[in-house]
């Protein structure tokens, strides 16, 4: 799904589809790197955003920061 989202972004921005941004192997390496960073910083909170509106995600972040009840 991430590949399709990134391909659509490239198309919308009129960028060549050959960019690494939507390449499956590049995305896999990028996700591996992110997981390694999270493993090194286990106190960090994760916010799941899949299928959610920006406003819902923002509300979760504000709650995590103690800025919203």
Secondary structure, 3 states (H helix, E strand, C coil): CHHHHHHHHHHHCCCCCCCHHHCHHHHHHHHHHHHHHHHHCCCCCCCCCCCCCHHHHHHHHHHHCCCCC
